């Protein structure tokens, strides 16, 4: 049985961060150790929000407490998402670097949550810079959106160039979500390793949901841990997330119907195939 440490935000109401990723991972039979980086009543797109920030030293203490119960070699993956502050990034990066030193086979999946093309940065500049400087170099898999990818690789002009540069000599896996499909008017999601790049197209549905990226990263990780080829893992994750969005659109839901859609997340009945992306 694979084990995952998931270090992200946690909600009381709704689905995002650990509140979205953990149920998806657990429903696939993975053991998950969730570490919160902030506690929120709901996502920020509601008119009011109750927030209980978690101090950086508390995040580190929780991680170190886990290390006392579970040996490094018993962990398969660390997944990080919303960090919230440069101080949290620093503490997580230090703990993760030590963990990887003791267990070189550990897989680190980094969702470099910084912002998006509509809202710009939704962490402060210091946090974004810390993610780029401290977490991104440790990552084996990165799942940025197009805004985050451009911030991480500003010197490249093309999507393919940015993916290849971020993949680098280590041939890291790069998953880019929610790329506008200018030719067919839908959405394209992409996975690349070096110059080998695949894409999955889906229609665009008129629904705005939080946490879909967290579900996609979790579902991609599930397929990756099963040894699935990258292009198939991308098709699995995109098809699973589309099932959630489609159900939300059909029921006029304002939050992901995650529990109701879970069977389709794991085994999508409607599959969108991956095709090789031409440079």
Phi and psi in degrees as GROMACS dihedral restraints (atoms count N, CA, C in turn):
[ dihedral_restraints ]
;  ai    aj    ak    al  type     phi  dphi    fc
    3     4     5     6     1   -78.8    20    10
    4     5     6     7     1   150.1    20    10
    6     7     8     9     1  -122.9    20    10
    7     8     9    10     1   142.3    20    10
    9    10    11    12     1  -132.5    20    10
   10    11    12    13     1   131.6    20    10
   12    13    14    15     1   -97.4    20    10
   13    14    15    16     1   121.2    20    10
   15    16    17    18     1  -114.7    20    10
   16    17    18    19     1   113.7    20    10
   18    19    20    21     1  -110.7    20    10
   19    20    21    22     1   100.9    20    10
   21    22    23    24     1  -156.5    20    10
   22    23    24    25     1  -178.2    20    10
   24    25    26    27     1   -69.7    20    10
   25    26    27    28     1   162.4    20    10
   27    28    29    30     1  -137.7    20    10
   28    29    30    31     1   135.4    20    10
   30    31    32    33     1  -110.7    20    10
   31    32    33    34     1   154.4    20    10
   33    34    35    36     1   -85.4    20    10
   34    35    36    37     1   -46.9    20    10
   36    37    38    39     1  -116.5    20    10
   37    38    39    40     1   131.5    20    10
   39    40    41    42     1    93.4    20    10
   40    41    42    43     1  -174.5    20    10
   42    43    44    45     1  -134.0    20    10
   43    44    45    46     1   115.8    20    10
   45    46    47    48     1  -166.9    20    10
   46    47    48    49     1   161.4    20    10
   48    49    50    51     1    57.7    20    10
   49    50    51    52     1  -137.1    20    10
   51    52    53    54     1   -63.1    20    10
   52    53    54    55     1   -28.6    20    10
   54    55    56    57     1   -67.5    20    10
   55    56    57    58     1   -19.2    20    10
   57    58    59    60     1   -99.5    20    10
   58    59    60    61     1   -45.6    20    10
   60    61    62    63     1   -71.3    20    10
   61    62    63    64     1   -42.5    20    10
   63    64    65    66     1   -61.5    20    10
   64    65    66    67     1   -47.6    20    10
   66    67    68    69     1   -60.3    20    10
   67    68    69    70     1   -37.0    20    10
   69    70    71    72     1   -65.2    20    10
   70    71    72    73     1   -45.8    20    10
   72    73    74    75     1   -64.8    20    10
   73    74    75    76     1   -43.2    20    10
   75    76    77    78     1   -67.1    20    10
   76    77    78    79     1   -35.7    20    10
   78    79    80    81     1   -68.5    20    10
   79    80    81    82     1   -16.5    20    10
   81    82    83    84     1   -92.2    20    10
   82    83    84    85     1     4.4    20    10
   84    85    86    87     1    91.9    20    10
   85    86    87    88     1     9.3    20    10
   87    88    89    90     1   -85.5    20    10
   88    89    90    91     1   147.4    20    10
   90    91    92    93     1   -87.4    20    10
   91    92    93    94     1   126.7    20    10
   93    94    95    96     1  -122.9    20    10
   94    95    96    97     1   132.5    20    10
   96    97    98    99     1  -111.1    20    10
   97    98    99   100     1    99.7    20    10
   99   100   101   102     1   -85.1    20    10
  100   101   102   103     1   133.7    20    10
  102   103   104   105     1  -119.7    20    10
  103   104   105   106     1   119.1    20    10
  105   106   107   108     1   -81.7    20    10
  106   107   108   109     1   139.9    20    10
  108   109   110   111     1  -102.1    20    10
  109   110   111   112     1   -16.7    20    10
  111   112   113   114     1  -161.9    20    10
  112   113   114   115     1   154.2    20    10
  114   115   116   117     1  -116.2    20    10
  115   116   117   118     1   125.9    20    10
  117   118   119   120     1  -128.6    20    10
  118   119   120   121     1   146.0    20    10
  120   121   122   123     1   -68.7    20    10
  121   122   123   124     1   -33.6    20    10
  123   124   125   126     1  -165.9    20    10
  124   125   126   127     1   179.2    20    10
  126   127   128   129     1   -75.7    20    10
  127   128   129   130     1   158.4    20    10
  129   130   131   132     1   -69.7    20    10
  130   131   132   133     1    -5.0    20    10
  132   133   134   135     1   -81.2    20    10
  133   134   135   136     1    -2.4    20    10
  135   136   137   138     1   -84.1    20    10
  136   137   138   139     1   161.5    20    10
  138   139   140   141     1   -67.7    20    10
  139   140   141   142     1   -20.6    20    10
  141   142   143   144     1  -138.3    20    10
  142   143   144   145     1   160.1    20    10
  144   145   146   147     1  -155.2    20    10
  145   146   147   148     1   131.7    20    10
  147   148   149   150     1  -104.8    20    10
  148   149   150   151     1   126.4    20    10
  150   151   152   153     1  -123.9    20    10
  151   152   153   154     1   136.1    20    10
  153   154   155   156     1  -124.0    20    10
  154   155   156   157     1    89.7    20    10
  156   157   158   159     1   -59.5    20    10
  157   158   159   160     1   145.5    20    10
  159   160   161   162     1  -102.3    20    10
  160   161   162   163     1   128.0    20    10
  162   163   164   165     1   -68.2    20    10
  163   164   165   166     1   150.4    20    10
  165   166   167   168     1   -58.1    20    10
  166   167   168   169     1   -41.6    20    10
  168   169   170   171     1   -67.3    20    10
  169   170   171   172     1   -27.3    20    10
  171   172   173   174     1   -73.9    20    10
  172   173   174   175     1   -38.0    20    10
  174   175   176   177     1   -60.4    20    10
  175   176   177   178     1   -45.7    20    10
  177   178   179   180     1   -62.3    20    10
  178   179   180   181     1   -42.1    20    10
  180   181   182   183     1   -63.2    20    10
  181   182   183   184     1   -38.9    20    10
  183   184   185   186     1   -65.1    20    10
  184   185   186   187     1   -41.1    20    10
  186   187   188   189     1   -64.6    20    10
  187   188   189   190     1   -43.1    20    10
  189   190   191   192     1   -68.9    20    10
  190   191   192   193     1   -34.0    20    10
  192   193   194   195     1   -62.5    20    10
  193   194   195   196     1   -39.3    20    10
  195   196   197   198     1   -62.5    20    10
  196   197   198   199     1   -41.1    20    10
  198   199   200   201     1   -62.2    20    10
  199   200   201   202     1   -24.6    20    10
  201   202   203   204     1   -76.7    20    10
  202   203   204   205     1   -23.9    20    10
  204   205   206   207     1   -96.3    20    10
  205   206   207   208     1   -31.8    20    10
  207   208   209   210     1  -127.3    20    10
  208   209   210   211     1   123.7    20    10
  210   211   212   213     1   -68.1    20    10
  211   212   213   214     1   151.7    20    10
  213   214   215   216     1   -55.7    20    10
  214   215   216   217     1   -42.1    20    10
  216   217   218   219     1   -69.5    20    10
  217   218   219   220     1   -12.8    20    10
  219   220   221   222     1   -88.0    20    10
  220   221   222   223     1    -4.5    20    10
  222   223   224   225     1   -98.6    20    10
  223   224   225   226     1   136.8    20    10
  225   226   227   228     1  -100.5    20    10
  226   227   228   229     1   -36.5    20    10
  228   229   230   231     1  -142.6    20    10
  229   230   231   232     1   142.6    20    10
  231   232   233   234     1  -115.0    20    10
  232   233   234   235     1   129.4    20    10
  234   235   236   237     1  -118.3    20    10
  235   236   237   238     1   127.0    20    10
  237   238   239   240     1  -120.8    20    10
  238   239   240   241     1   146.4    20    10
  240   241   242   243     1  -132.2    20    10
  241   242   243   244     1  -120.9    20    10
  243   244   245   246     1   -59.5    20    10
  244   245   246   247     1   123.7    20    10
  246   247   248   249     1  -102.0    20    10
  247   248   249   250     1   -46.9    20    10
  249   250   251   252     1    93.5    20    10
  250   251   252   253     1   -28.2    20    10
  252   253   254   255     1  -157.1    20    10
  253   254   255   256     1   155.3    20    10
  255   256   257   258     1   -63.5    20    10
  256   257   258   259     1   -33.5    20    10
  258   259   260   261     1   -64.6    20    10
  259   260   261   262     1   -41.5    20    10
  261   262   263   264     1   -64.3    20    10
  262   263   264   265     1   -43.9    20    10
  264   265   266   267     1   -54.9    20    10
  265   266   267   268     1   -46.5    20    10
  267   268   269   270     1   -61.8    20    10
  268   269   270   271     1   -45.4    20    10
  270   271   272   273     1   -66.2    20    10
  271   272   273   274     1   -42.7    20    10
  273   274   275   276     1   -65.3    20    10
  274   275   276   277     1   -42.1    20    10
  276   277   278   279     1   -62.6    20    10
  277   278   279   280     1   -41.2    20    10
  279   280   281   282     1   -63.9    20    10
  280   281   282   283     1   -45.9    20    10
  282   283   284   285     1   -63.7    20    10
  283   284   285   286     1   -41.4    20    10
  285   286   287   288     1   -67.1    20    10
  286   287   288   289     1   -41.2    20    10
  288   289   290   291     1   -61.2    20    10
  289   290   291   292     1   -41.5    20    10
  291   292   293   294     1   -67.0    20    10
  292   293   294   295     1   -39.3    20    10
  294   295   296   297     1   -62.4    20    10
  295   296   297   298     1   -43.4    20    10
  297   298   299   300     1   -69.5    20    10
  298   299   300   301     1   -30.1    20    10
  300   301   302   303     1   -64.6    20    10
  301   302   303   304     1   -40.5    20    10
  303   304   305   306     1   -80.3    20    10
  304   305   306   307     1   -23.5    20    10
  306   307   308   309     1  -138.8    20    10
  307   308   309   310     1    80.6    20    10
  309   310   311   312     1   -59.9    20    10
  310   311   312   313     1   -21.5    20    10
  312   313   314   315     1   -82.8    20    10
  313   314   315   316     1    -1.1    20    10
  315   316   317   318     1   -63.2    20    10
  316   317   318   319     1   135.1    20    10
  318   319   320   321     1   -94.5    20    10
  319   320   321   322     1   127.5    20    10
  321   322   323   324     1  -111.6    20    10
  322   323   324   325     1   118.9    20    10
  324   325   326   327     1  -106.6    20    10
  325   326   327   328     1   117.9    20    10
  327   328   329   330     1  -113.0    20    10
  328   329   330   331     1   115.6    20    10
  330   331   332   333     1   -94.8    20    10
  331   332   333   334     1   103.2    20    10
  333   334   335   336     1   -80.1    20    10
  334   335   336   337     1    72.3    20    10
  336   337   338   339     1   -67.0    20    10
  337   338   339   340     1   111.8    20    10
  339   340   341   342     1  -129.5    20    10
  340   341   342   343     1   -39.9    20    10
  342   343   344   345     1   170.9    20    10
  343   344   345   346     1  -164.7    20    10
  345   346   347   348     1  -149.9    20    10
  346   347   348   349     1   174.4    20    10
  348   349   350   351     1   -70.4    20    10
  349   350   351   352     1   -22.7    20    10
  351   352   353   354     1   -82.0    20    10
  352   353   354   355     1   -43.1    20    10
  354   355   356   357     1  -102.7    20    10
  355   356   357   358     1   -10.5    20    10
  357   358   359   360     1    73.3    20    10
  358   359   360   361     1  -152.8    20    10
  360   361   362   363     1   -67.6    20    10
  361   362   363   364     1   134.2    20    10
  363   364   365   366     1  -120.6    20    10
  364   365   366   367     1    19.2    20    10
  366   367   368   369     1  -123.5    20    10
  367   368   369   370     1   162.9    20    10
  369   370   371   372     1   -73.7    20    10
  370   371   372   373     1   164.2    20    10
  372   373   374   375     1   -59.4    20    10
  373   374   375   376     1   -37.3    20    10
  375   376   377   378     1   -64.0    20    10
  376   377   378   379     1   -38.8    20    10
  378   379   380   381     1   -66.6    20    10
  379   380   381   382     1   -45.3    20    10
  381   382   383   384     1   -59.9    20    10
  382   383   384   385     1   -42.7    20    10
  384   385   386   387     1   -65.9    20    10
  385   386   387   388     1   -37.4    20    10
  387   388   389   390     1   -67.3    20    10
  388   389   390   391     1   -39.6    20    10
  390   391   392   393     1   -58.5    20    10
  391   392   393   394     1   -47.7    20    10
  393   394   395   396     1   -64.9    20    10
  394   395   396   397     1   -38.3    20    10
  396   397   398   399     1   -84.7    20    10
  397   398   399   400     1   -31.9    20    10
  399   400   401   402     1  -112.1    20    10
  400   401   402   403     1   -37.1    20    10
  402   403   404   405     1   -91.4    20    10
  403   404   405   406     1   -44.9    20    10
  405   406   407   408     1   -57.1    20    10
  406   407   408   409     1   -42.2    20    10
  408   409   410   411     1   -63.1    20    10
  409   410   411   412     1   -23.1    20    10
  411   412   413   414     1   -84.8    20    10
  412   413   414   415     1   -14.6    20    10
  414   415   416   417     1   -75.5    20    10
  415   416   417   418     1   145.4    20    10
  417   418   419   420     1  -100.2    20    10
  418   419   420   421     1   -28.2    20    10
  420   421   422   423     1  -133.5    20    10
  421   422   423   424     1   133.8    20    10
  423   424   425   426     1  -125.1    20    10
  424   425   426   427     1   139.1    20    10
  426   427   428   429     1  -127.7    20    10
  427   428   429   430     1    62.3    20    10
  429   430   431   432     1   -79.5    20    10
  430   431   432   433     1   157.0    20    10
  432   433   434   435     1   -85.1    20    10
  433   434   435   436     1  -178.6    20    10
  435   436   437   438     1   -65.4    20    10
  436   437   438   439     1   -35.8    20    10
  438   439   440   441     1   -63.1    20    10
  439   440   441   442     1   -46.8    20    10
  441   442   443   444     1   -68.2    20    10
  442   443   444   445     1   -37.6    20    10
  444   445   446   447     1   -62.1    20    10
  445   446   447   448     1   -41.8    20    10
  447   448   449   450     1   -65.6    20    10
  448   449   450   451     1   -37.2    20    10
  450   451   452   453     1   -66.9    20    10
  451   452   453   454     1   -36.3    20    10
  453   454   455   456     1   -75.9    20    10
  454   455   456   457     1   -31.1    20    10
  456   457   458   459     1  -131.6    20    10
  457   458   459   460     1    69.2    20    10
  459   460   461   462     1   -72.4    20    10
  460   461   462   463     1   -18.2    20    10
  462   463   464   465     1   -79.3    20    10
  463   464   465   466     1   -12.4    20    10
  465   466   467   468     1   -97.4    20    10
  466   467   468   469     1   144.9    20    10
  468   469   470   471     1   -96.2    20    10
  469   470   471   472     1   -18.9    20    10
  471   472   473   474     1  -118.0    20    10
  472   473   474   475     1   157.3    20    10
  474   475   476   477     1   -61.5    20    10
  475   476   477   478     1   -44.9    20    10
  477   478   479   480     1   -62.4    20    10
  478   479   480   481     1   -39.5    20    10
  480   481   482   483     1   -64.7    20    10
  481   482   483   484     1   -39.1    20    10
  483   484   485   486     1   -68.0    20    10
  484   485   486   487     1   -41.7    20    10
  486   487   488   489     1   -62.6    20    10
  487   488   489   490     1   -46.7    20    10
  489   490   491   492     1   -62.5    20    10
  490   491   492   493     1   -41.1    20    10
  492   493   494   495     1   -66.8    20    10
  493   494   495   496     1   -42.1    20    10
  495   496   497   498     1   -71.8    20    10
  496   497   498   499     1   -33.5    20    10
  498   499   500   501     1   -63.5    20    10
  499   500   501   502     1   -45.0    20    10
  501   502   503   504     1    66.3    20    10
  502   503   504   505     1  -166.5    20    10
  504   505   506   507     1   -66.5    20    10
  505   506   507   508     1   -26.6    20    10
  507   508   509   510     1   -76.6    20    10
  508   509   510   511     1    -6.2    20    10
  510   511   512   513     1    55.5    20    10
  511   512   513   514     1    50.2    20    10
  513   514   515   516     1   -70.2    20    10
  514   515   516   517     1   153.1    20    10
  516   517   518   519     1   -86.4    20    10
  517   518   519   520     1   128.2    20    10
  519   520   521   522     1  -119.8    20    10
  520   521   522   523     1   122.6    20    10
  522   523   524   525     1  -114.2    20    10
  523   524   525   526     1   123.0    20    10
  525   526   527   528     1  -114.4    20    10
  526   527   528   529     1   123.5    20    10
  528   529   530   531     1  -103.3    20    10
  529   530   531   532     1   155.2    20    10
  531   532   533   534     1    56.2    20    10
  532   533   534   535     1    49.9    20    10
  534   535   536   537     1   -86.2    20    10
  535   536   537   538     1   122.9    20    10
  537   538   539   540     1   -59.0    20    10
  538   539   540   541     1   134.0    20    10
  540   541   542   543     1   -93.0    20    10
  541   542   543   544     1    97.1    20    10
  543   544   545   546     1   -71.6    20    10
  544   545   546   547     1   -20.0    20    10
  546   547   548   549     1   -86.6    20    10
  547   548   549   550     1   -36.3    20    10
  549   550   551   552     1  -120.6    20    10
  550   551   552   553     1     0.6    20    10
  552   553   554   555     1    77.4    20    10
  553   554   555   556     1    14.1    20    10
  555   556   557   558     1  -108.1    20    10
  556   557   558   559     1  -146.4    20    10
  558   559   560   561     1  -124.5    20    10
  559   560   561   562     1   141.2    20    10
  561   562   563   564     1  -119.1    20    10
  562   563   564   565     1   133.8    20    10
  564   565   566   567     1  -116.1    20    10
  565   566   567   568     1   142.6    20    10
  567   568   569   570     1  -131.1    20    10
  568   569   570   571     1   142.8    20    10
  570   571   572   573     1  -127.0    20    10
  571   572   573   574     1   137.8    20    10
  573   574   575   576     1  -143.6    20    10
  574   575   576   577     1   149.7    20    10
  576   577   578   579     1  -139.0    20    10
  577   578   579   580     1   107.2    20    10
  579   580   581   582     1    64.9    20    10
  580   581   582   583     1  -126.6    20    10
  582   583   584   585     1   -92.3    20    10
  583   584   585   586     1    -0.7    20    10
  585   586   587   588     1   -90.6    20    10
  586   587   588   589     1   104.9    20    10
  588   589   590   591     1  -126.6    20    10
  589   590   591   592     1   132.3    20    10
  591   592   593   594     1  -123.9    20    10
  592   593   594   595     1   156.9    20    10
  594   595   596   597     1  -140.0    20    10
  595   596   597   598     1   154.2    20    10
  597   598   599   600     1  -128.7    20    10
  598   599   600   601     1   126.1    20    10
  600   601   602   603     1   -99.5    20    10
  601   602   603   604     1   141.0    20    10
  603   604   605   606     1  -136.7    20    10
  604   605   606   607     1   158.4    20    10
  606   607   608   609     1   -65.4    20    10
  607   608   609   610     1   158.6    20    10
  609   610   611   612     1   -93.1    20    10
  610   611   612   613     1   125.3    20    10
  612   613   614   615     1  -101.0    20    10
  613   614   615   616     1   142.8    20    10
  615   616   617   618     1   -83.5    20    10
  616   617   618   619     1    71.1    20    10
  618   619   620   621     1  -150.4    20    10
  619   620   621   622     1   138.8    20    10
  621   622   623   624     1  -115.2    20    10
  622   623   624   625     1   108.6    20    10
  624   625   626   627     1  -122.7    20    10
  625   626   627   628     1   144.6    20    10
  627   628   629   630     1   -87.2    20    10
  628   629   630   631     1   150.1    20    10
  630   631   632   633     1    88.5    20    10
  631   632   633   634     1    -1.9    20    10
  633   634   635   636     1   -64.6    20    10
  634   635   636   637     1   -34.7    20    10
  636   637   638   639     1   -65.0    20    10
  637   638   639   640     1   -35.5    20    10
  639   640   641   642     1   -67.0    20    10
  640   641   642   643     1   -39.1    20    10
  642   643   644   645     1   -65.7    20    10
  643   644   645   646     1   -42.2    20    10
  645   646   647   648     1   -63.6    20    10
  646   647   648   649     1   -43.9    20    10
  648   649   650   651     1   -61.6    20    10
  649   650   651   652     1   -43.8    20    10
  651   652   653   654     1   -62.7    20    10
  652   653   654   655     1   -43.8    20    10
  654   655   656   657     1   -69.2    20    10
  655   656   657   658     1   -35.8    20    10
  657   658   659   660     1   -63.3    20    10
  658   659   660   661     1   -42.4    20    10
  660   661   662   663     1   -61.6    20    10
  661   662   663   664     1   -39.7    20    10
  663   664   665   666     1   -56.9    20    10
  664   665   666   667     1   -49.5    20    10
  666   667   668   669     1   -66.0    20    10
  667   668   669   670     1   -38.1    20    10
  669   670   671   672     1   -61.1    20    10
  670   671   672   673     1   -43.5    20    10
  672   673   674   675     1   -67.6    20    10
  673   674   675   676     1   -20.9    20    10
  675   676   677   678     1   -84.1    20    10
  676   677   678   679     1    -1.1    20    10
  678   679   680   681     1    82.0    20    10
  679   680   681   682     1    17.5    20    10
  681   682   683   684     1   -71.4    20    10
  682   683   684   685     1   144.3    20    10
  684   685   686   687     1   -58.9    20    10
  685   686   687   688     1   149.1    20    10
  687   688   689   690     1   -56.5    20    10
  688   689   690   691     1   -43.8    20    10
  690   691   692   693     1   -67.2    20    10
  691   692   693   694     1   -33.1    20    10
  693   694   695   696     1   -73.3    20    10
  694   695   696   697     1   -39.6    20    10
  696   697   698   699     1   -60.5    20    10
  697   698   699   700     1   -39.0    20    10
  699   700   701   702     1   -64.7    20    10
  700   701   702   703     1   -45.4    20    10
  702   703   704   705     1   -61.8    20    10
  703   704   705   706     1   -40.1    20    10
  705   706   707   708     1   -58.7    20    10
  706   707   708   709     1   -49.2    20    10
  708   709   710   711     1   -71.3    20    10
  709   710   711   712     1   -42.3    20    10
  711   712   713   714     1   -65.3    20    10
  712   713   714   715     1   -42.9    20    10
  714   715   716   717     1   -64.6    20    10
  715   716   717   718     1   -38.3    20    10
  717   718   719   720     1   -66.0    20    10
  718   719   720   721     1   -44.2    20    10
  720   721   722   723     1   -66.8    20    10
  721   722   723   724     1   -38.6    20    10
  723   724   725   726     1   -60.4    20    10
  724   725   726   727     1   -36.1    20    10
  726   727   728   729     1   -61.3    20    10
  727   728   729   730     1   -39.0    20    10
  729   730   731   732     1   -66.0    20    10
  730   731   732   733     1   -47.4    20    10
  732   733   734   735     1   -64.5    20    10
  733   734   735   736     1   -40.5    20    10
  735   736   737   738     1   -62.8    20    10
  736   737   738   739     1   -41.7    20    10
  738   739   740   741     1   -67.5    20    10
  739   740   741   742     1   -39.4    20    10
  741   742   743   744     1   -61.9    20    10
  742   743   744   745     1   -42.0    20    10
  744   745   746   747     1   -65.0    20    10
  745   746   747   748     1   -39.2    20    10
  747   748   749   750     1   -70.5    20    10
  748   749   750   751     1   -27.6    20    10
  750   751   752   753     1  -106.9    20    10
  751   752   753   754     1     5.9    20    10
  753   754   755   756     1    55.8    20    10
  754   755   756   757     1    40.5    20    10
  756   757   758   759     1   -82.6    20    10
  757   758   759   760     1   143.8    20    10
  759   760   761   762     1   -96.9    20    10
  760   761   762   763     1   -10.8    20    10
  762   763   764   765     1  -126.0    20    10
  763   764   765   766     1   157.4    20    10
  765   766   767   768     1   -60.2    20    10
  766   767   768   769     1   130.6    20    10
  768   769   770   771     1   -80.2    20    10
  769   770   771   772     1    68.0    20    10
  771   772   773   774     1   -64.7    20    10
  772   773   774   775     1   -44.7    20    10
  774   775   776   777     1   -64.5    20    10
  775   776   777   778     1   -45.0    20    10
  777   778   779   780     1   -66.8    20    10
  778   779   780   781     1   -32.0    20    10
  780   781   782   783     1   -91.9    20    10
  781   782   783   784     1    -3.0    20    10
  783   784   785   786     1   -56.2    20    10
  784   785   786   787     1   -42.6    20    10
  786   787   788   789     1   -57.6    20    10
  787   788   789   790     1   -39.1    20    10
  789   790   791   792     1   -75.3    20    10
  790   791   792   793     1   -26.2    20    10
  792   793   794   795     1   -64.7    20    10
  793   794   795   796     1   -43.7    20    10
  795   796   797   798     1   -77.8    20    10
  796   797   798   799     1   -39.3    20    10
  798   799   800   801     1  -133.1    20    10
  799   800   801   802     1    81.3    20    10
  801   802   803   804     1   -61.3    20    10
  802   803   804   805     1   135.7    20    10
  804   805   806   807     1   -84.6    20    10
  805   806   807   808     1   -25.3    20    10
  807   808   809   810     1  -112.3    20    10
  808   809   810   811     1   116.5    20    10
  810   811   812   813     1  -110.4    20    10
  811   812   813   814     1   138.4    20    10
  813   814   815   816     1  -106.7    20    10
  814   815   816   817     1   121.9    20    10
  816   817   818   819     1   -77.0    20    10
  817   818   819   820     1   155.1    20    10
  819   820   821   822     1   -91.7    20    10
  820   821   822   823     1   139.9    20    10
  822   823   824   825     1  -127.4    20    10
  823   824   825   826     1   150.5    20    10
  825   826   827   828     1   -68.1    20    10
  826   827   828   829     1   132.8    20    10
  828   829   830   831     1   -85.9    20    10
  829   830   831   832     1   129.5    20    10
  831   832   833   834     1   -82.5    20    10
  832   833   834   835     1   136.2    20    10
